[in-house]
Amino acid sequence: MKIKYTPSFADSLEHTILYWQNELKLSTVKIHQFTSHIDKKIKLIGAYPGIGTDVTELYGFEKQTYRILIGHSYGIFYRLDQANNQIIIGAIFNTAEMKV
């Protein structure tokens, strides 16, 4: 399946990186390590689309939605679009903000 990134993914990733830079004062090297880990997780979703946890009912989504955790602090929502053979990558979020 082809990976498709949503605008909400781009916005949330940018917001997360700015938070890491400005609030946590993480180094460029550390930020690169985190973003590389995110990239690896998304590639894992591409190889194994059903690997995430189905969180449709947990969060009250109308469409079937999955979540994959990135370490202990972050997660990504995604959906499978079988008709178009796509994996739609949604927002990245801090797990402290969501029930996991």
DSSP file (Angstrom, degrees, kcal/mol; ACC not computed):
  #  RESIDUE AA STRUCTURE BP1 BP2  ACC     N-H-->O    O-->H-N    N-H-->O    O-->H-N    TCO  KAPPA ALPHA  PHI   PSI    X-CA   Y-CA   Z-CA
    1    1 A M              0   0    0      0, 0.0     2,-0.3     0, 0.0    85,-0.2   0.000 360.0 360.0 360.0 147.2    0.0    0.0    0.0
    2    2 A K  E     -a   86   0A   0     83,-2.6    85,-3.1    82,-0.2     2,-0.4  -0.639 360.0-125.3 -85.6 140.2    1.1    3.5   -0.7
    3    3 A I  E     -a   87   0A   0     -2,-0.3     2,-0.4    83,-0.2    85,-0.2  -0.719  25.2-172.1 -85.5 131.1    1.7    5.9    2.2
    4    4 A K  E     -a   88   0A   0     83,-3.1    85,-3.1    -2,-0.4     2,-0.4  -0.990  11.2-148.9-125.5 123.0   -0.2    9.2    2.0
    5    5 A Y  E     -a   89   0A   0     -2,-0.4    85,-0.1    83,-0.2    83,-0.1  -0.749  12.0-141.9 -92.0 134.8    0.6   12.0    4.5
    6    6 A T    >>  -     0   0    0     83,-2.1     4,-1.8    -2,-0.4     3,-0.6  -0.519  24.4-113.0 -88.3 160.4   -2.2   14.3    5.6
    7    7 A P  H 3> S+     0   0    0      0, 0.0     4,-2.7     0, 0.0     5,-0.2   0.847 118.5  60.5 -58.5 -32.7   -1.8   18.0    6.2
    8    8 A S  H 3> S+     0   0    0      2,-0.2     4,-2.3     1,-0.2    84,-0.4   0.843 102.2  52.0 -66.6 -31.1   -2.5   17.3    9.9
    9    9 A F  H <> S+     0   0    0     -3,-0.6     4,-2.6    80,-0.4    83,-0.3   0.953 111.3  46.1 -65.9 -48.4    0.5   15.0   10.0
   10   10 A A  H  X S+     0   0    0     -4,-1.8     4,-2.3     1,-0.2    -2,-0.2   0.926 115.3  46.7 -59.8 -45.4    2.8   17.7    8.6
   11   11 A D  H  X S+     0   0    0     -4,-2.7     4,-2.5     1,-0.2    -1,-0.2   0.922 114.2  46.5 -63.0 -45.2    1.3   20.4   10.9
   12   12 A S  H  X S+     0   0    0     -4,-2.3     4,-2.3    -5,-0.2    -1,-0.2   0.869 112.4  50.1 -69.3 -35.2    1.6   18.2   14.0
   13   13 A L  H  X S+     0   0    0     -4,-2.6     4,-2.6     2,-0.2    -1,-0.2   0.920 111.4  48.7 -67.3 -42.6    5.1   17.1   13.2
   14   14 A E  H  X S+     0   0    0     -4,-2.3     4,-2.4    -5,-0.2    -2,-0.2   0.931 112.3  48.5 -61.0 -45.1    6.2   20.7   12.7
   15   15 A H  H  X S+     0   0    0     -4,-2.5     4,-2.1     1,-0.2    -2,-0.2   0.905 111.9  50.0 -60.9 -42.4    4.6   21.7   16.0
   16   16 A T  H  X S+     0   0    0     -4,-2.3     4,-2.5     2,-0.2    -2,-0.2   0.913 110.5  48.8 -63.9 -44.1    6.3   18.7   17.8
   17   17 A I  H  X S+     0   0    0     -4,-2.6     4,-2.5     1,-0.2    -2,-0.2   0.909 110.7  50.7 -64.2 -41.7    9.7   19.6   16.4
   18   18 A L  H  X S+     0   0    0     -4,-2.4     4,-3.2     2,-0.2     5,-0.4   0.893 109.9  51.1 -62.2 -38.6    9.3   23.3   17.4
   19   19 A Y  H  X>S+     0   0    0     -4,-2.1     4,-2.1     2,-0.2     5,-1.9   0.926 110.0  49.1 -62.6 -45.0    8.3   22.1   20.9
   20   20 A W  H  <5S+     0   0    0     -4,-2.5     6,-2.7     3,-0.2     5,-0.2   0.908 118.0  40.9 -60.4 -41.7   11.4   19.9   21.1
   21   21 A Q  H  <5S+     0   0    0     -4,-2.5    -2,-0.2     4,-0.2     4,-0.2   0.958 126.3  29.4 -70.8 -51.8   13.6   22.8   20.0
   22   22 A N  H  <5S+     0   0    0     -4,-3.2    -3,-0.2    -5,-0.2    -2,-0.2   0.839 131.7  26.3 -85.5 -36.1   12.1   25.7   21.9
   23   23 A E  T  <5S+     0   0    0     -4,-2.1    -3,-0.2    -5,-0.4    -4,-0.1   0.874 131.9  31.2 -97.0 -45.8   10.7   24.1   25.1
   24   24 A L  S   <S-     0   0    0     -5,-1.9    -3,-0.2     2,-0.0    -4,-0.2   0.635  91.9-140.4 -89.1 -14.2   12.8   21.0   25.6
   25   25 A K        +     0   0    0     -6,-0.4    -4,-0.2    -5,-0.2     2,-0.1   0.876  34.5 177.0  57.3  40.6   16.0   22.5   24.1
   26   26 A L        -     0   0    0     -6,-2.7    -1,-0.2     1,-0.1    -2,-0.0  -0.452  29.9-109.6 -74.9 149.7   16.8   19.2   22.3
   27   27 A S     >  -     0   0    0     -2,-0.1     4,-2.4     1,-0.1     5,-0.2  -0.305  24.2-111.9 -73.4 161.2   19.9   19.2   20.1
   28   28 A T  H  > S+     0   0    0      1,-0.2     4,-2.4     2,-0.2     5,-0.2   0.870 119.7  54.9 -59.9 -37.4   19.6   18.9   16.3
   29   29 A V  H  > S+     0   0    0      2,-0.2     4,-2.1     1,-0.2    -1,-0.2   0.930 108.7  46.4 -62.7 -46.3   21.1   15.4   16.6
   30   30 A K  H  > S+     0   0    0      2,-0.2     4,-2.3     1,-0.2    -2,-0.2   0.907 112.2  50.7 -64.5 -42.3   18.5   14.2   19.1
   31   31 A I  H  X S+     0   0    0     -4,-2.4     4,-2.7     1,-0.2     5,-0.2   0.909 109.3  51.5 -62.1 -41.7   15.7   15.7   17.0
   32   32 A H  H  X S+     0   0    0     -4,-2.4     4,-2.3     1,-0.2    -1,-0.2   0.894 108.0  52.4 -62.0 -39.3   17.1   13.8   14.0
   33   33 A Q  H  X S+     0   0    0     -4,-2.1     4,-1.8     2,-0.2    -2,-0.2   0.923 111.5  46.3 -61.7 -44.2   17.1   10.6   16.0
   34   34 A F  H  X S+     0   0    0     -4,-2.3     4,-2.2     2,-0.2    -2,-0.2   0.930 113.1  47.9 -64.4 -45.6   13.5   11.1   16.9
   35   35 A T  H  X S+     0   0    0     -4,-2.7     4,-2.3     1,-0.2    -1,-0.2   0.855 110.1  53.2 -67.2 -32.7   12.3   11.9   13.4
   36   36 A S  H  X S+     0   0    0     -4,-2.3     4,-2.3    -5,-0.2    -1,-0.2   0.889 108.0  51.0 -65.2 -38.4   14.3    8.9   12.0
   37   37 A H  H  X S+     0   0    0     -4,-1.8     4,-2.1     2,-0.2    -2,-0.2   0.901 109.3  50.4 -64.9 -40.8   12.4    6.7   14.5
   38   38 A I  H  X S+     0   0    0     -4,-2.2     4,-2.2     2,-0.2    -2,-0.2   0.933 110.0  50.6 -60.4 -46.2    9.1    8.2   13.3
   39   39 A D  H  X S+     0   0    0     -4,-2.3     4,-2.3     1,-0.2    -2,-0.2   0.899 109.0  51.1 -59.8 -42.3   10.1    7.5    9.7
   40   40 A K  H  X S+     0   0    0     -4,-2.3     4,-2.0     1,-0.2    -1,-0.2   0.894 109.2  50.8 -62.9 -40.1   11.0    3.9   10.6
   41   41 A K  H  X S+     0   0    0     -4,-2.1     4,-2.1     2,-0.2    -1,-0.2   0.900 109.8  49.9 -64.9 -40.1    7.6    3.4   12.3
   42   42 A I  H  X S+     0   0    0     -4,-2.2     4,-2.1     1,-0.2    -2,-0.2   0.897 109.8  50.7 -66.9 -38.9    5.8    4.7    9.3
   43   43 A K  H  X S+     0   0    0     -4,-2.3     4,-1.9     2,-0.2    -1,-0.2   0.873 107.9  54.1 -63.9 -35.6    7.8    2.4    7.0
   44   44 A L  H  X S+     0   0    0     -4,-2.0     4,-2.7     2,-0.2    -2,-0.2   0.903 106.8  50.7 -63.1 -41.8    6.8   -0.5    9.4
   45   45 A I  H  < S+     0   0    0     -4,-2.1    -2,-0.2     1,-0.2    -1,-0.2   0.909 108.0  54.1 -60.4 -41.6    3.1    0.5    8.9
   46   46 A G  H  < S+     0   0    0     -4,-2.1    -2,-0.2     1,-0.2    -1,-0.2   0.876 114.2  40.3 -60.1 -38.3    3.7    0.4    5.1
   47   47 A A  H  < S+     0   0    0     -4,-1.9    -1,-0.2     1,-0.2    -2,-0.2   0.840 132.9  23.2 -78.7 -34.5    5.0   -3.1    5.4
   48   48 A Y    ><  -     0   0    0     -4,-2.7     3,-2.2    -5,-0.2    -1,-0.2  -0.685  68.7-179.9-133.9  77.9    2.5   -4.3    7.9
   49   49 A P  G >  S+     0   0    0      0, 0.0     3,-0.6     0, 0.0    -1,-0.1   0.761  80.8  53.2 -55.6 -29.7   -0.7   -2.1    7.7
   50   50 A G  G 3  S+     0   0    0      1,-0.2     4,-0.1    16,-0.0    -5,-0.1   0.302  78.0 101.6 -88.9  11.6   -2.5   -3.9   10.4
   51   51 A I  G <   +     0   0    0     -3,-2.2    -1,-0.2    -6,-0.2    -6,-0.1   0.780  65.4  81.5 -68.6 -27.1    0.3   -3.6   13.0
   52   52 A G  S <  S-     0   0    0     -3,-0.6     2,-0.4    -4,-0.2    16,-0.2  -0.154  89.9 -96.1 -75.2 172.0   -1.4   -0.8   14.9
   53   53 A T  E     -B   67   0A   0     14,-2.8    14,-1.9     2,-0.0     2,-0.6  -0.752  34.5-120.2 -88.2 131.5   -4.1   -0.9   17.5
   54   54 A D  E     +B   66   0A   0     -2,-0.4    12,-0.3    12,-0.2     4,-0.2  -0.630  38.9 169.4 -72.1 115.8   -7.6   -0.4   16.3
   55   55 A V     >  +     0   0    0     10,-2.5     4,-2.1    -2,-0.6     6,-0.3   0.106  35.6 117.2-116.3  19.5   -8.8    2.7   18.3
   56   56 A T  H  >>S+     0   0    0      9,-0.6     5,-2.2     1,-0.2     4,-0.7   0.934  85.6  33.0 -54.6 -53.3  -12.0    3.4   16.4
   57   57 A E  H  45S+     0   0    0      3,-0.2     3,-0.3     2,-0.2    -1,-0.2   0.874 112.1  62.6 -73.5 -37.7  -14.3    2.8   19.4
   58   58 A L  H  45S+     0   0    0      1,-0.2    -1,-0.2    -4,-0.2    -2,-0.2   0.882 118.8  26.4 -55.7 -41.3  -11.8    4.1   22.0
   59   59 A Y  H  <5S-     0   0    0     -4,-2.1    -1,-0.2    -3,-0.0    -2,-0.2   0.415 110.0-115.1-104.9   0.3  -11.8    7.6   20.5
   60   60 A G  T  <5 +     0   0    0     -4,-0.7    -3,-0.2    -3,-0.3     2,-0.1   0.818  52.3 168.3  73.0  31.4  -15.3    7.5   18.9
   61   61 A F      < -     0   0    0     -5,-2.2    -1,-0.2    -6,-0.3     4,-0.1  -0.472  34.9-146.0 -74.9 148.9  -14.1    7.7   15.3
   62   62 A E  S    S+     0   0    0     -2,-0.1     2,-0.3     2,-0.1    -1,-0.1   0.840  85.4  53.7 -81.0 -35.8  -16.6    7.1   12.5
   63   63 A K  S    S-     0   0    0      1,-0.1     2,-0.1    -7,-0.1    -2,-0.1  -0.746 105.8 -90.5-100.2 148.1  -14.0    5.5   10.2
   64   64 A Q        -     0   0    0     -2,-0.3     2,-0.4    16,-0.1    16,-0.4  -0.363  54.1-176.3 -58.7 126.7  -11.8    2.6   11.3
   65   65 A T        -     0   0    0     14,-0.1   -10,-2.5    -2,-0.1    -9,-0.6  -0.976  12.9-158.1-133.3 140.4   -8.7    4.2   12.7
   66   66 A Y  E     -BC  54  78A   0     12,-3.4    12,-2.4    -2,-0.4     2,-0.4  -0.785   3.0-154.3-114.6 159.7   -5.4    2.7   14.0
   67   67 A R  E     -BC  53  77A   0    -14,-1.9   -14,-2.8    -2,-0.3     2,-0.4  -0.999   4.7-169.0-133.8 136.8   -2.8    4.0   16.3
   68   68 A I  E     - C   0  76A   0      8,-2.1     8,-2.1    -2,-0.4     2,-0.3  -0.993  20.7-132.9-123.0 134.9    0.9    3.1   16.5
   69   69 A L  E     - C   0  75A   0     -2,-0.4     2,-0.6     6,-0.2     6,-0.3  -0.614   6.8-154.3 -88.1 144.9    3.0    4.2   19.4
   70   70 A I  E >>  - C   0  74A   0      4,-3.8     4,-1.6    -2,-0.3     3,-0.7  -0.924  66.9 -49.2-117.5 101.3    6.4    5.7   19.0
   71   71 A G  T 34 S-     0   0    0     -2,-0.6    -2,-0.0     1,-0.2     0, 0.0  -0.417  97.0 -54.4  65.9-147.2    8.4    5.1   22.1
   72   72 A H  T 34 S+     0   0    0     -3,-0.1    -1,-0.2    -2,-0.1     3,-0.0   0.521 132.6  48.5-101.6  -8.7    6.5    5.9   25.3
   73   73 A S  T <4 S+     0   0    0     -3,-0.7    22,-2.8    22,-0.1    23,-0.5   0.664 103.8  42.2-111.2 -18.9    5.7    9.6   24.5
   74   74 A Y  E  <  -CD  70  94A   0     -4,-1.6    -4,-3.8    20,-0.3     2,-0.3  -0.894  49.7-179.2-134.9 159.7    4.2    9.8   21.0
   75   75 A G  E     -CD  69  93A   0     18,-2.0    18,-2.6    -2,-0.3     2,-0.4  -0.955  16.0-139.9-148.6 165.8    1.8    8.1   18.6
   76   76 A I  E     -CD  68  92A   0     -8,-2.1    -8,-2.1    -2,-0.3     2,-0.3  -0.997  11.0-143.4-131.3 135.6    0.4    8.4   15.1
   77   77 A F  E     +C   67   0A   0     14,-1.9    13,-2.9    -2,-0.4     2,-0.3  -0.765  28.7 169.5 -90.5 143.7   -3.2    7.8   13.9
   78   78 A Y  E     -CD  66  89A   0    -12,-2.4   -12,-3.4    -2,-0.3     2,-0.3  -0.991  19.9-152.7-151.4 159.9   -3.6    6.2   10.5
   79   79 A R  E     - D   0  88A   0      9,-2.1     9,-2.8    -2,-0.3     2,-0.5  -0.934  17.8-126.8-130.3 153.7   -6.4    4.7    8.4
   80   80 A L  E     - D   0  87A   0    -16,-0.4     2,-0.8    -2,-0.3     7,-0.2  -0.899  13.6-165.0-102.5 125.1   -6.4    2.1    5.6
   81   81 A D  E  >> + D   0  86A   0      5,-3.3     5,-2.4    -2,-0.5     4,-0.5  -0.817  11.7 175.9-108.5  88.2   -8.0    3.1    2.3
   82   82 A Q  T >45S+     0   0    0     -2,-0.8     3,-0.8     1,-0.2    -1,-0.2   0.865  74.5  60.3 -62.9 -38.0   -8.4   -0.3    0.7
   83   83 A A  T 345S+     0   0    0      1,-0.3    -1,-0.2    -3,-0.1    -2,-0.0   0.858 117.8  29.8 -60.8 -36.4  -10.2    1.2   -2.4
   84   84 A N  T 345S-     0   0    0     -3,-0.5    -1,-0.3     2,-0.1    -2,-0.2   0.289 107.7-120.6-106.3   8.2   -7.2    3.4   -3.3
   85   85 A N  T <<5 +     0   0    0     -3,-0.8   -83,-2.6    -4,-0.5     2,-0.3   0.907  68.1 135.5  53.4  47.2   -4.6    1.0   -1.9
   86   86 A Q  E   < -aD   2  81A   0     -5,-2.4    -5,-3.3   -85,-0.2     2,-0.6  -0.917  54.4-146.5-127.9 150.9   -3.3    3.8    0.5
   87   87 A I  E     -aD   3  80A   0    -85,-3.1   -83,-3.1    -2,-0.3     2,-0.7  -0.983  24.2-150.1-109.9 118.3   -2.4    4.1    4.1
   88   88 A I  E     -aD   4  79A   0     -9,-2.8    -9,-2.1    -2,-0.6     2,-0.6  -0.816   6.0-150.9 -98.2 114.2   -3.4    7.6    5.3
   89   89 A I  E     -aD   5  78A   0    -85,-3.1   -83,-2.1    -2,-0.7   -80,-0.4  -0.744  18.8-175.1 -89.8 118.9   -1.1    8.9    8.0
   90   90 A G  E     -     0   0A   0    -13,-2.9   -84,-0.1    -2,-0.6    -1,-0.1   0.027  38.4 -30.6 -95.2-155.3   -2.8   11.4   10.3
   91   91 A A  E     -     0   0A   0    -15,-0.1   -14,-1.9     1,-0.1     2,-0.4  -0.171  47.8-134.3 -65.6 149.0   -1.6   13.5   13.2
   92   92 A I  E     - D   0  76A   0    -84,-0.4     2,-0.3   -83,-0.3   -16,-0.2  -0.831  34.0-175.5 -93.8 142.5    1.3   12.7   15.5
   93   93 A F  E     - D   0  75A   0    -18,-2.6   -18,-2.0    -2,-0.4     2,-0.5  -0.964  32.4-108.8-142.1 156.5    0.4   13.3   19.1
   94   94 A N  E >   - D   0  74A   0     -2,-0.3     3,-2.1   -20,-0.2     4,-0.5  -0.739  27.8-138.6 -81.7 127.2    1.9   13.3   22.6
   95   95 A T  G >  S+     0   0    0    -22,-2.8     3,-0.7    -2,-0.5   -21,-0.1   0.716  99.8  69.8 -64.3 -19.4    0.5   10.3   24.5
   96   96 A A  G 3  S+     0   0    0    -23,-0.5    -1,-0.3     1,-0.2   -22,-0.1   0.754  98.6  51.8 -66.4 -22.1    0.1   12.4   27.6
   97   97 A E  G <  S+     0   0    0     -3,-2.1     2,-0.3     2,-0.0    -1,-0.2   0.625 112.6  47.6 -86.9 -15.2   -2.7   14.3   25.7
   98   98 A M  S <  S-     0   0    0     -3,-0.7     2,-0.5    -4,-0.5    -5,-0.0  -0.854  87.2-106.6-127.1 157.0   -4.6   11.1   24.8
   99   99 A K              0   0    0     -2,-0.3    -3,-0.1     1,-0.1    -2,-0.0  -0.743 360.0 360.0 -80.4 128.5   -5.8    8.0   26.5
  100  100 A V              0   0    0     -2,-0.5    -1,-0.1    -5,-0.1    -4,-0.0   0.401 360.0 360.0-118.1 360.0   -3.6    5.2   25.3
